[in-house]
Amino acid sequence: MSLKVLQGIGIATLSVLAVVFLILGYMDIAVLFMTVLFVMTNTFRYRQMKAQGMDREAKWMLAMAVIFGILFFVVLGTILF
């Protein structure tokens, strides 16, 4: 399987999980899955933009992926403690 297919499956799985937990009323878990989803999508966009030669936009997407990665651990910390 190619990397794009695996990323697509991961993004689809995280989207479904976020919606399921949102419907069930577990907002904290849904937000946790959404932050991971944003990390994955921004990382995917970063790679695409970097390959197309759009360096400034790629830097922005990488920064957003890092911010959402940090927020993932913040949300995880609030859930665990």
The first five atom37 places (N, CA, C, CB, O) and aatype in JSON, in Angstrom:
{
  "aatype": [12, 15, 10, 11, 19, 10, 5, 7, 9, 7, 9, 0, 16, 10, 15, 19, 10, 0, 19, 19, 13, 10, 9, 10, 7, 18, 12, 3, 9, 0, 19, 10, 13, 12, 16, 19, 10, 13, 19, 12, 16, 2, 16, 13, 1, 18, 1, 5, 12, 11, 0, 5, 7, 12, 3, 1, 6, 0, 11, 17, 12, 10, 0, 12, 0, 19, 9, 13, 7, 9, 10, 13, 13, 19, 19, 10, 7, 16, 9, 10, 13],
  "atom_mask": [
    [1, 1, 1, 1, 1],
    [1, 1, 1, 1, 1],
    [1, 1, 1, 1, 1],
    [1, 1, 1, 1, 1],
    [1, 1, 1, 1, 1],
    [1, 1, 1, 1, 1],
    [1, 1, 1, 1, 1],
    [1, 1, 1, 0, 1],
    [1, 1, 1, 1, 1],
    [1, 1, 1, 0, 1],
    [1, 1, 1, 1, 1],
    [1, 1, 1, 1, 1],
    [1, 1, 1, 1, 1],
    [1, 1, 1, 1, 1],
    [1, 1, 1, 1, 1],
    [1, 1, 1, 1, 1],
    [1, 1, 1, 1, 1],
    [1, 1, 1, 1, 1],
    [1, 1, 1, 1, 1],
    [1, 1, 1, 1, 1],
    [1, 1, 1, 1, 1],
    [1, 1, 1, 1, 1],
    [1, 1, 1, 1, 1],
    [1, 1, 1, 1, 1],
    [1, 1, 1, 0, 1],
    [1, 1, 1, 1, 1],
    [1, 1, 1, 1, 1],
    [1, 1, 1, 1, 1],
    [1, 1, 1, 1, 1],
    [1, 1, 1, 1, 1],
    [1, 1, 1, 1, 1],
    [1, 1, 1, 1, 1],
    [1, 1, 1, 1, 1],
    [1, 1, 1, 1, 1],
    [1, 1, 1, 1, 1],
    [1, 1, 1, 1, 1],
    [1, 1, 1, 1, 1],
    [1, 1, 1, 1, 1],
    [1, 1, 1, 1, 1],
    [1, 1, 1, 1, 1],
    [1, 1, 1, 1, 1],
    [1, 1, 1, 1, 1],
    [1, 1, 1, 1, 1],
    [1, 1, 1, 1, 1],
    [1, 1, 1, 1, 1],
    [1, 1, 1, 1, 1],
    [1, 1, 1, 1, 1],
    [1, 1, 1, 1, 1],
    [1, 1, 1, 1, 1],
    [1, 1, 1, 1, 1],
    [1, 1, 1, 1, 1],
    [1, 1, 1, 1, 1],
    [1, 1, 1, 0, 1],
    [1, 1, 1, 1, 1],
    [1, 1, 1, 1, 1],
    [1, 1, 1, 1, 1],
    [1, 1, 1, 1, 1],
    [1, 1, 1, 1, 1],
    [1, 1, 1, 1, 1],
    [1, 1, 1, 1, 1],
    [1, 1, 1, 1, 1],
    [1, 1, 1, 1, 1],
    [1, 1, 1, 1, 1],
    [1, 1, 1, 1, 1],
    [1, 1, 1, 1, 1],
    [1, 1, 1, 1, 1],
    [1, 1, 1, 1, 1],
    [1, 1, 1, 1, 1],
    [1, 1, 1, 0, 1],
    [1, 1, 1, 1, 1],
    [1, 1, 1, 1, 1],
    [1, 1, 1, 1, 1],
    [1, 1, 1, 1, 1],
    [1, 1, 1, 1, 1],
    [1, 1, 1, 1, 1],
    [1, 1, 1, 1, 1],
    [1, 1, 1, 0, 1],
    [1, 1, 1, 1, 1],
    [1, 1, 1, 1, 1],
    [1, 1, 1, 1, 1],
    [1, 1, 1, 1, 1]
  ],
  "atom_positions": [
    [[0.84, -1.19, 0.0], [0.0, 0.0, 0.0], [0.88, 1.25, 0.0], [-0.95, 0.0, 1.22], [1.95, 1.27, 0.6]],
    [[0.41, 2.25, -0.67], [1.18, 3.48, -0.72], [0.93, 4.32, 0.54], [0.84, 4.29, -1.99], [-0.02, 4.08, 1.29]],
    [[1.78, 5.29, 0.73], [1.68, 6.14, 1.91], [0.4, 6.98, 1.88], [2.9, 7.06, 2.01], [-0.22, 7.21, 2.92]],
    [[0.0, 7.42, 0.69], [-1.22, 8.23, 0.58], [-2.47, 7.42, 0.96], [-1.37, 8.77, -0.83], [-3.38, 7.95, 1.59]],
    [[-2.5, 6.17, 0.58], [-3.64, 5.32, 0.91], [-3.71, 5.11, 2.42], [-3.55, 3.96, 0.19], [-4.79, 5.18, 3.01]],
    [[-2.57, 4.84, 3.04], [-2.54, 4.65, 4.49], [-2.94, 5.92, 5.23], [-1.15, 4.2, 4.93], [-3.66, 5.85, 6.22]],
    [[-2.49, 7.07, 4.76], [-2.88, 8.34, 5.38], [-4.37, 8.57, 5.2], [-2.09, 9.51, 4.78], [-5.03, 9.05, 6.13]],
    [[-4.9, 8.25, 4.05], [-6.32, 8.42, 3.81], [-7.17, 7.54, 4.71], [0.0, 0.0, 0.0], [-8.2, 7.98, 5.23]],
    [[-6.72, 6.3, 4.9], [-7.44, 5.39, 5.8], [-7.37, 5.9, 7.24], [-6.86, 3.96, 5.72], [-8.37, 5.85, 7.97]],
    [[-6.21, 6.4, 7.65], [-6.07, 6.94, 8.99], [-6.93, 8.16, 9.22], [0.0, 0.0, 0.0], [-7.56, 8.3, 10.27]],
    [[-6.98, 9.06, 8.25], [-7.8, 10.27, 8.36], [-9.27, 9.9, 8.41], [-7.52, 11.22, 7.19], [-10.03, 10.47, 9.2]],
    [[-9.69, 8.96, 7.57], [-11.1, 8.54, 7.57], [-11.48, 7.88, 8.89], [-11.37, 7.57, 6.4], [-12.56, 8.13, 9.42]],
    [[-10.59, 7.05, 9.41], [-10.86, 6.37, 10.68], [-10.97, 7.38, 11.82], [-9.74, 5.35, 10.99], [-11.89, 7.29, 12.64]],
    [[-10.06, 8.34, 11.88], [-10.11, 9.34, 12.94], [-11.36, 10.21, 12.82], [-8.87, 10.22, 12.89], [-11.95, 10.6, 13.84]],
    [[-11.77, 10.51, 11.6], [-12.99, 11.3, 11.41], [-14.21, 10.57, 11.93], [-13.17, 11.64, 9.92], [-15.05, 11.15, 12.62]],
    [[-14.31, 9.3, 11.59], [-15.45, 8.5, 12.05], [-15.45, 8.38, 13.57], [-15.42, 7.09, 11.41], [-16.49, 8.53, 14.2]],
    [[-14.28, 8.12, 14.15], [-14.2, 8.01, 15.61], [-14.58, 9.32, 16.3], [-12.78, 7.6, 16.02], [-15.28, 9.3, 17.32]],
    [[-14.14, 10.44, 15.76], [-14.48, 11.73, 16.35], [-15.99, 11.96, 16.31], [-13.75, 12.86, 15.63], [-16.57, 12.43, 17.29]],
    [[-16.62, 11.64, 15.2], [-18.07, 11.83, 15.08], [-18.82, 10.88, 16.01], [-18.51, 11.62, 13.62], [-19.81, 11.28, 16.63]],
    [[-18.37, 9.65, 16.11], [-19.04, 8.68, 16.99], [-18.98, 9.13, 18.44], [-18.38, 7.29, 16.84], [-20.0, 9.11, 19.13]],
    [[-17.8, 9.54, 18.9], [-17.69, 9.99, 20.29], [-18.42, 11.31, 20.51], [-16.23, 10.15, 20.67], [-18.9, 11.57, 21.62]],
    [[-18.52, 12.13, 19.48], [-19.31, 13.36, 19.59], [-20.79, 13.04, 19.76], [-19.1, 14.24, 18.34], [-21.46, 13.66, 20.58]],
    [[-21.29, 12.08, 19.01], [-22.7, 11.68, 19.12], [-22.97, 11.02, 20.46], [-23.08, 10.72, 17.98], [-24.03, 11.23, 21.05]],
    [[-22.02, 10.22, 20.95], [-22.19, 9.55, 22.24], [-22.09, 10.51, 23.42], [-21.16, 8.46, 22.39], [-22.47, 10.16, 24.53]],
    [[-21.59, 11.71, 23.18], [-21.52, 12.71, 24.24], [-20.19, 12.77, 24.96], [0.0, 0.0, 0.0], [-20.07, 13.48, 25.97]],
    [[-19.19, 12.07, 24.48], [-17.86, 12.12, 25.07], [-17.05, 13.2, 24.37], [-17.14, 10.73, 24.97], [-16.22, 12.91, 23.5]],
    [[-17.3, 14.45, 24.74], [-16.67, 15.58, 24.06], [-15.15, 15.57, 24.2], [-17.23, 16.88, 24.59], [-14.44, 15.9, 23.25]],
    [[-14.65, 15.19, 25.37], [-13.21, 15.22, 25.57], [-12.49, 14.23, 24.66], [-12.89, 14.92, 27.03], [-11.44, 14.55, 24.1]],
    [[-13.04, 13.06, 24.51], [-12.43, 12.06, 23.62], [-12.57, 12.49, 22.16], [-13.07, 10.67, 23.83], [-11.66, 12.29, 21.35]],
    [[-13.72, 13.08, 21.83], [-13.92, 13.56, 20.45], [-12.91, 14.65, 20.1], [-15.36, 14.1, 20.28], [-12.36, 14.65, 19.0]],
    [[-12.66, 15.57, 21.03], [-11.68, 16.63, 20.79], [-10.28, 16.04, 20.67], [-11.73, 17.69, 21.92], [-9.48, 16.52, 19.87]],
    [[-9.99, 15.01, 21.45], [-8.69, 14.36, 21.35], [-8.48, 13.77, 19.96], [-8.57, 13.26, 22.42], [-7.42, 13.94, 19.35]],
    [[-9.5, 13.07, 19.45], [-9.39, 12.52, 18.09], [-9.32, 13.62, 17.04], [-10.56, 11.6, 17.8], [-8.63, 13.46, 16.03]],
    [[-10.02, 14.72, 17.25], [-9.98, 15.83, 16.29], [-8.61, 16.47, 16.24], [-11.03, 16.88, 16.65], [-8.15, 16.85, 15.16]],
    [[-7.93, 16.59, 17.39], [-6.59, 17.18, 17.36], [-5.61, 16.27, 16.61], [-6.09, 17.44, 18.79], [-4.75, 16.75, 15.87]],
    [[-5.74, 14.96, 16.8], [-4.88, 14.04, 16.04], [-5.22, 14.13, 14.55], [-5.05, 12.57, 16.55], [-4.33, 14.08, 13.7]],
    [[-6.5, 14.26, 14.25], [-6.92, 14.42, 12.86], [-6.31, 15.67, 12.23], [-8.45, 14.48, 12.78], [-5.85, 15.62, 11.09]],
    [[-6.31, 16.77, 12.97], [-5.71, 18.01, 12.44], [-4.2, 17.86, 12.26], [-6.01, 19.18, 13.38], [-3.65, 18.41, 11.31]],
    [[-3.54, 17.14, 13.15], [-2.11, 16.9, 12.99], [-1.86, 16.13, 11.7], [-1.54, 16.13, 14.21], [-0.97, 16.48, 10.92]],
    [[-2.64, 15.1, 11.48], [-2.43, 14.27, 10.28], [-2.74, 15.04, 8.99], [-3.31, 13.02, 10.34], [-1.98, 14.95, 8.03]],
    [[-3.85, 15.78, 8.97], [-4.2, 16.5, 7.75], [-3.21, 17.62, 7.45], [-5.6, 17.07, 7.85], [-2.86, 17.84, 6.29]],
    [[-2.76, 18.33, 8.48], [-1.79, 19.4, 8.25], [-0.43, 18.85, 7.84], [-1.63, 20.25, 9.51], [0.27, 19.47, 7.03]],
    [[-0.05, 17.7, 8.37], [1.18, 17.07, 7.94], [1.09, 16.62, 6.49], [1.52, 15.88, 8.84], [2.04, 16.76, 5.72]],
    [[-0.07, 16.07, 6.11], [-0.3, 15.67, 4.73], [-0.24, 16.88, 3.79], [-1.66, 14.96, 4.59], [0.36, 16.81, 2.72]],
    [[-0.85, 17.98, 4.2], [-0.8, 19.21, 3.39], [0.61, 19.75, 3.3], [-1.73, 20.28, 3.97], [1.02, 20.25, 2.26]],
    [[1.36, 19.65, 4.41], [2.75, 20.12, 4.41], [3.56, 19.37, 3.35], [3.38, 19.92, 5.81], [4.29, 19.99, 2.58]],
    [[3.42, 18.05, 3.31], [4.18, 17.27, 2.34], [3.79, 17.61, 0.91], [3.97, 15.78, 2.59], [4.65, 17.69, 0.03]],
    [[2.49, 17.8, 0.68], [2.03, 18.16, -0.66], [2.57, 19.52, -1.09], [0.51, 18.15, -0.72], [3.06, 19.67, -2.21]],
    [[2.47, 20.5, -0.2], [2.93, 21.84, -0.55], [4.44, 21.9, -0.73], [2.51, 22.83, 0.52], [4.93, 22.61, -1.6]],
    [[5.17, 21.15, 0.08], [6.62, 21.1, -0.05], [7.02, 20.48, -1.39], [7.24, 20.29, 1.12], [7.97, 20.93, -2.03]],
    [[6.29, 19.46, -1.81], [6.58, 18.82, -3.09], [6.26, 19.73, -4.27], [5.8, 17.52, -3.21], [6.88, 19.62, -5.32]],
    [[5.28, 20.61, -4.09], [4.9, 21.53, -5.16], [5.75, 22.79, -5.18], [3.44, 21.91, -5.02], [5.6, 23.62, -6.07]],
    [[6.65, 22.94, -4.21], [7.52, 24.1, -4.19], [6.95, 25.3, -3.47], [0.0, 0.0, 0.0], [7.49, 26.4, -3.58]],
    [[5.88, 25.12, -2.75], [5.28, 26.24, -2.01], [5.85, 26.23, -0.59], [3.7, 26.13, -1.99], [5.23, 25.72, 0.34]],
    [[7.05, 26.81, -0.46], [7.8, 26.68, 0.79], [7.17, 27.46, 1.94], [9.21, 27.14, 0.59], [7.1, 26.94, 3.06]],
    [[6.72, 28.68, 1.7], [6.13, 29.47, 2.8], [4.85, 28.83, 3.3], [5.86, 30.91, 2.36], [4.62, 28.76, 4.51]],
    [[4.02, 28.37, 2.41], [2.78, 27.72, 2.81], [3.06, 26.41, 3.53], [1.89, 27.47, 1.58], [2.36, 26.04, 4.47]],
    [[4.1, 25.69, 3.08], [4.48, 24.44, 3.73], [4.95, 24.69, 5.16], [5.58, 23.73, 2.92], [4.64, 23.92, 6.06]],
    [[5.7, 25.77, 5.36], [6.14, 26.12, 6.72], [4.94, 26.4, 7.62], [7.08, 27.33, 6.69], [4.92, 26.0, 8.78]],
    [[3.95, 27.09, 7.08], [2.74, 27.4, 7.84], [2.01, 26.11, 8.24], [1.8, 28.31, 7.02], [1.57, 25.97, 9.39]],
    [[1.89, 25.18, 7.32], [1.21, 23.91, 7.63], [2.01, 23.1, 8.66], [1.02, 23.09, 6.34], [1.42, 22.46, 9.52]],
    [[3.33, 23.14, 8.56], [4.15, 22.43, 9.55], [3.97, 23.06, 10.93], [5.64, 22.46, 9.13], [3.88, 22.35, 11.93]],
    [[3.92, 24.39, 10.98], [3.72, 25.07, 12.26], [2.35, 24.71, 12.85], [3.84, 26.59, 12.09], [2.23, 24.51, 14.06]],
    [[1.34, 24.64, 12.01], [0.0, 24.28, 12.5], [-0.02, 22.83, 12.99], [-1.05, 24.48, 11.39], [-0.68, 22.53, 13.99]],
    [[0.69, 21.95, 12.32], [0.76, 20.55, 12.76], [1.44, 20.45, 14.12], [1.51, 19.7, 11.72], [1.01, 19.68, 14.97]],
    [[2.49, 21.23, 14.32], [3.19, 21.23, 15.61], [2.3, 21.78, 16.7], [4.5, 22.04, 15.52], [2.26, 21.23, 17.8]],
    [[1.58, 22.86, 16.41], [0.67, 23.46, 17.41], [-0.41, 22.46, 17.81], [0.02, 24.74, 16.86], [-0.69, 22.29, 18.99]],
    [[-1.0, 21.8, 16.84], [-2.04, 20.81, 17.17], [-1.44, 19.59, 17.86], [-2.78, 20.38, 15.9], [-2.12, 18.94, 18.65]],
    [[-0.19, 19.27, 17.57], [0.49, 18.19, 18.29], [0.66, 18.54, 19.76], [0.0, 0.0, 0.0], [0.45, 17.69, 20.63]],
    [[1.03, 19.77, 20.04], [1.14, 20.23, 21.43], [-0.23, 20.23, 22.1], [1.77, 21.64, 21.49], [-0.36, 19.82, 23.25]],
    [[-1.24, 20.7, 21.37], [-2.6, 20.72, 21.93], [-3.12, 19.31, 22.2], [-3.54, 21.44, 20.98], [-3.92, 19.12, 23.12]],
    [[-2.67, 18.34, 21.41], [-3.06, 16.95, 21.68], [-2.62, 16.55, 23.08], [-2.44, 16.0, 20.64], [-3.4, 15.96, 23.84]],
    [[-1.38, 16.86, 23.43], [-0.88, 16.49, 24.75], [-1.55, 17.3, 25.86], [0.63, 16.67, 24.81], [-1.71, 16.81, 26.98]],
    [[-1.94, 18.53, 25.56], [-2.68, 19.33, 26.55], [-4.04, 18.69, 26.81], [-2.86, 20.8, 26.06], [-4.44, 18.52, 27.96]],
    [[-4.75, 18.34, 25.75], [-6.07, 17.69, 25.9], [-5.92, 16.34, 26.58], [-6.76, 17.52, 24.52], [-6.73, 15.99, 27.45]],
    [[-4.92, 15.58, 26.2], [-4.67, 14.28, 26.85], [-4.4, 14.46, 28.34], [-3.5, 13.56, 26.17], [-4.88, 13.67, 29.16]],
    [[-3.63, 15.49, 28.68], [-3.36, 15.76, 30.09], [-4.61, 16.14, 30.87], [0.0, 0.0, 0.0], [-4.77, 15.74, 32.02]],
    [[-5.5, 16.91, 30.24], [-6.74, 17.27, 30.94], [-7.66, 16.07, 31.1], [-7.46, 18.39, 30.17], [-8.42, 16.0, 32.07]],
    [[-7.6, 15.13, 30.18], [-8.44, 13.93, 30.29], [-7.91, 13.02, 31.4], [-8.49, 13.17, 28.94], [-8.68, 12.48, 32.19]],
    [[-6.6, 12.85, 31.44], [-6.0, 11.91, 32.39], [-5.97, 12.45, 33.82], [-4.61, 11.57, 31.94], [-6.01, 11.68, 34.78]],
    [[-5.89, 13.77, 33.96], [-5.77, 14.32, 35.32], [-6.96, 15.07, 35.72], [-4.58, 15.19, 35.45], [-7.02, 15.6, 36.83]]
  ]
}
